Amino acid sequence: MAIVVTTPTGHVGTRVVRLLLQAGVRPRVIVRDPARLDAATRALVDVRQGDLTDADFVRQATEGARTVFWVDPTPHTDPEPVEASRAVGAGYARAMRDNGIARAVLLSSIGAERRDGVGHIDGLARIEEQLDDTGADVLHLRCGYFFTNLLFDLDDLARGVLTSTADPHAVMPWVDPRDIGDVVAARLLSDSWRGRVVQAVHGPEDLTYPRVTEILSGVLHYPVRLETRTDDDVRDALRAAGLPPGAVEGIVGMTAGSRDLVPEQTRDLTTTTPTTLGSWAYQYVRPKLLAAADEPTV
């Protein structure tokens, strides 16, 4: 019976698909735009084209599946992100019940355990609850802060600045999405877990923002300094960019609601992944900034 992968072109999904193919599995992938899959991958997977927010499509696309990797596709810019995520989760839960899907792995986040008060992460909490209610075997991967979020800050990093509203002295787990993909693939291929399972996915070390700037300074060979912003600073910037109030609060709330968060699971062999921020930044951030610096000005 099929293994289904949603968002197969994302930072995590691409890695999951690659590992399943290398394991000899032909996964079924649900994708809005098949052109985003490279030609070699398209030839080896079962493609179902459609929208994950369409519950009828999701039910049809997962018929005959035994195991599904669920990802919430709701953008942070959605006018009502938590409600939109809840609607997605309802479609996922319906598909699991109607199609008798036995096992599911959900890409969740640290903070979802709080259930409320963590901005858009509350939407993942709703999806966790909806999948739990299906009675299937469900694994919630509570992931740390993605390294790839730094790619949204390239303009600031080019001028030696990293901005954040987080407590600069607080430590939190940062993680490479590729390493999350490794965990996802291993869990999709394993039949050894049962019931409701929660697994944290952390990087190799917890980091403060000053430590992040120190690492980036070493990688980029120029100093990177931290600029702290208030929640209201971020609200003003998001409003100026045209985001609706619900989206603004969903984004601000993710940081505001997790400032004092201690991850539910401690760091151990099963929750710790290997890729360091320094090695990832050298491979992905440094080349992009070097390429931008070489671009001719108009």
C-alpha positions in Angstrom: 0.0 0.0 0.0 1.2 3.5 -0.8 3.2 6.0 1.2 1.9 9.5 0.4 4.1 12.6 0.8 2.5 16.0 0.9 4.5 19.2 -0.1 7.2 17.1 -1.8 9.0 20.2 -3.1 9.5 21.8 0.3 12.7 21.8 2.3 11.7 18.7 4.2 9.6 17.0 1.5 12.3 16.9 -1.1 14.6 15.0 1.3 11.8 12.6 2.3 11.0 11.8 -1.4 14.7 11.2 -2.2 15.2 8.8 0.8 12.1 6.9 0.0 13.2 6.4 -3.6 16.6 5.3 -2.4 14.9 2.8 -0.1 13.1 1.3 -3.2 9.7 2.8 -2.5 7.7 4.6 -5.2 5.9 7.3 -3.2 2.8 9.0 -4.1 3.3 12.7 -4.0 0.6 15.4 -3.8 1.8 18.6 -5.4 0.1 21.8 -6.6 2.6 22.3 -9.5 4.3 19.1 -10.8 6.7 21.3 -12.8 8.4 22.1 -9.5 9.5 18.4 -9.3 12.7 17.8 -11.3 12.3 15.5 -14.3 14.2 12.6 -12.7 12.0 12.6 -9.6 8.8 12.9 -11.7 9.7 9.8 -13.5 10.0 7.8 -10.3 7.0 8.9 -8.3 3.2 8.7 -8.5 2.1 12.3 -9.0 -1.3 13.6 -7.9 -1.8 17.2 -8.8 -4.1 19.3 -6.6 -4.7 21.6 -3.6 -4.2 20.3 -0.1 -6.9 22.8 1.1 -9.5 20.9 -1.0 -10.8 18.1 1.3 -12.4 16.2 -1.5 -9.2 16.2 -3.6 -7.2 15.1 -0.5 -9.5 12.2 0.1 -9.3 11.0 -3.5 -5.6 11.5 -3.7 -5.0 9.3 -0.6 -7.2 6.4 -1.5 -5.4 3.1 -1.0 -2.7 4.7 1.1 -1.5 3.1 4.3 0.9 5.8 5.5 0.9 9.6 4.9 3.3 12.4 5.7 1.1 15.4 6.4 2.4 19.0 6.2 0.2 22.1 6.8 0.5 24.2 3.6 -1.2 27.3 5.2 1.0 30.3 4.6 1.7 32.7 7.5 0.2 35.4 5.4 -3.3 33.9 5.5 -5.8 36.3 6.9 -6.9 33.7 9.5 -4.0 31.3 9.7 -5.1 29.2 12.7 -8.6 28.7 11.3 -7.1 27.9 7.8 -4.9 25.3 9.4 -7.8 23.8 11.3 -9.7 23.5 8.0 -6.8 21.7 6.4 -6.6 19.4 9.4 -10.3 18.6 9.1 -9.7 17.5 5.5 -6.7 15.3 6.5 -8.7 13.7 9.3 -11.6 13.0 7.0 -9.3 11.4 4.4 -7.8 9.2 7.1 -11.2 8.0 8.3 -12.7 7.5 4.9 -9.7 5.8 3.4 -8.7 3.7 6.4 -5.2 5.2 6.5 -3.5 3.4 9.3 -0.5 5.6 10.0 0.5 9.3 9.7 3.5 11.4 10.4 2.8 15.2 11.0 5.3 17.9 10.6 4.5 19.9 13.7 6.5 22.3 15.9 7.8 22.9 19.3 5.2 25.1 21.0 2.3 23.0 19.7 2.2 21.3 23.1 0.9 24.6 24.6 -2.2 24.3 22.4 -3.0 28.0 22.6 -1.2 31.3 22.7 1.6 30.6 20.2 0.3 32.4 17.1 0.1 30.3 13.9 1.6 27.3 15.8 -1.8 27.0 17.4 -3.0 25.8 14.0 -0.6 22.8 14.2 -2.0 22.0 17.6 -5.5 21.9 16.1 -4.2 19.5 13.4 -2.5 17.3 16.0 -5.8 17.0 17.9 -7.8 16.2 14.7 -5.4 13.5 13.7 -5.4 12.0 17.2 -9.2 11.7 17.0 -9.0 9.4 14.0 -7.8 6.6 16.1 -4.9 5.8 13.7 -1.3 5.5 14.6 -0.1 9.1 14.6 3.4 10.6 15.1 3.8 14.3 15.8 7.3 15.6 15.0 7.8 18.7 17.2 10.6 20.4 15.2 12.9 23.2 16.3 13.6 26.5 14.5 14.5 25.8 10.8 17.9 26.9 9.7 16.2 27.8 6.4 14.4 30.7 8.0 17.7 32.6 7.7 17.2 32.6 4.0 14.5 35.2 4.5 17.1 37.5 6.1 19.7 37.6 3.3 19.3 41.3 2.7 20.0 42.1 6.3 22.8 39.6 6.6 24.4 41.2 3.6 24.8 44.3 5.6 25.9 42.4 8.7 22.7 42.4 10.6 20.5 39.7 12.0 17.2 40.9 13.5 14.9 39.1 16.0 12.2 39.7 18.6 13.3 36.7 20.6 14.9 36.9 24.0 18.6 37.1 23.0 19.6 35.1 26.1 17.1 32.3 25.6 18.4 29.1 24.1 16.3 27.1 21.6 16.9 24.2 19.3 17.7 25.1 15.6 17.5 22.3 13.0 18.3 21.6 9.4 15.1 20.6 7.5 17.1 17.9 5.7 17.7 16.2 9.0 14.0 16.4 9.7 13.5 14.7 6.4 15.8 11.9 7.5 13.6 11.3 10.6 10.4 11.5 8.6 11.6 8.9 6.1 12.8 6.6 8.8 9.4 6.8 10.6 7.4 6.3 7.4 9.3 3.1 6.7 9.1 1.8 10.2 6.2 -0.4 11.5 7.6 -0.5 15.1 5.7 2.5 16.6 2.0 2.4 17.6 -0.6 4.8 19.0 0.0 8.5 19.5 3.7 9.3 19.5 5.5 12.7 20.0 9.1 13.1 18.9 11.1 16.3 19.1 13.5 17.0 16.3 16.4 19.2 17.3 19.7 20.2 15.8 23.0 19.3 17.5 22.9 22.2 19.9 20.6 24.8 21.4 21.5 28.3 20.4 21.1 31.8 21.6 20.9 34.6 19.0 24.3 36.0 20.0 25.7 32.5 19.4 24.0 32.5 16.0 25.6 35.8 15.0 29.0 34.5 16.1 28.6 31.4 13.9 27.4 33.5 11.0 30.3 35.9 11.4 32.8 33.0 11.2 31.1 31.6 8.1 30.7 34.9 6.3 34.1 36.3 7.3 32.6 39.6 8.4 30.9 40.6 11.6 27.2 40.0 12.0 25.5 41.8 14.8 22.1 41.2 16.4 19.4 43.9 16.3 16.6 43.2 18.6 13.1 44.4 17.7 9.9 44.6 19.7 6.7 42.9 18.9 5.2 46.2 18.0 8.1 46.9 15.6 7.3 43.7 13.8 3.6 44.5 13.8 4.2 47.9 12.2 6.5 46.4 9.5 4.0 43.6 8.7 1.1 46.1 8.5 3.1 48.4 6.3 3.7 45.4 4.0 -0.1 45.0 3.7 -0.6 41.9 5.8 -4.1 41.6 7.4 -4.5 41.7 11.2 -4.9 37.9 11.6 -1.7 37.2 9.7 0.2 39.8 11.7 -0.8 38.3 15.0 -0.2 34.8 13.8 3.4 35.7 12.9 4.1 37.8 16.0 2.5 35.3 18.3 4.8 32.5 17.2 7.8 34.3 18.9 5.8 36.1 21.6 4.1 32.9 22.8 7.3 30.9 22.9 9.8 33.2 24.6 9.7 31.2 27.9 9.1 27.8 26.2 11.1 24.8 27.3 10.6 22.0 24.7 8.4 19.2 26.0 11.1 16.6 25.2 14.7 16.9 26.4 17.7 16.5 24.1 18.7 12.8 23.7 19.8 10.4 21.1 16.4 10.2 19.4 15.7 14.0 19.3 19.2 15.2 18.3 20.2 15.6 14.6 23.7 16.0 13.3 24.0 19.1 11.0 25.5 22.1 12.6 24.3 25.7 11.8 27.9 26.5 10.7 28.1 23.8 8.1 24.7 24.5 6.8 25.3 28.2 6.5 28.6 27.6 4.7 26.8 25.5 2.2 23.6 27.6 1.7 23.9 31.2 3.1 27.5 32.0 2.1 27.2 31.2 -1.6 24.0 33.2 -1.9 25.5 36.3 -0.3 28.7 35.9 -2.4 26.6 35.6 -5.6 24.6 38.7 -4.7 27.7 40.7 -4.0 29.0 39.8 -7.5 25.9 40.9 -9.2 26.4 44.1 -11.2 24.5 47.1 -10.0 22.1 48.8 -12.5 
